[in-house]
Amino acid sequence: PSNVVATKHEFGARLMLKPDRVRDIVHELDRVCSPRGVPVSVKHRLGTDLSGSDYDTTLRFVESCRQGGCRHFILHARSAILAKGFSTQQNRTVPPLDVSVAHKLVRDLPDCTFALNGQLKTLEDCARHLVEYEDL
């Protein structure tokens, strides 16, 4: 991102701290894209070290995006560490994945689709998650 965007913290996982802003962005994208048959998706984390990353936090963020019109989510099922100066690489591996949240979202939001992102390196890794939830 540009220096202007970066200094305002208006990108990436930092946007999870501003779910109303994300809802408004999603709504505008949906308004423009839906008539053209282009679906809107949101890639997100469970939360951040600043917002919390329990299931209720994740669900509130997803619900905010749903209010904006999003029905497809790509979940990187780990928290983003923002306050400790972790590198991008560290944030891809620490803390560990919690895929149980993805399975709960599939169960609780049947009108949405979810893709699991992060540390799925083989077809076997993916197949493990599809055994119980074919919508994941």
Sequence and secondary structure as in RCSB ss.txt:
>XXXX:A:sequence
PSNVVATKHEFGARLMLKPDRVRDIVHELDRVCSPRGVPVSVKHRLGTDLSGSDYDTTLRFVESCRQGGCRHFIL
HARSAILAKGFSTQQNRTVPPLDVSVAHKLVRDLPDCTFALNGQLKTLEDCARHLVEYEDL
>XXXX:A:secstr
  HHHHHTT SGGGGGG HHHHHHHHHHHHHHHGGGT   EEEEES BTTTB SHHHHHHHHHHHHHHT  EEEE
E S B  TT   HHHHTTSS   THHHHHHHHH TTSEEEEESS  SHHHHHHHHTT TT 
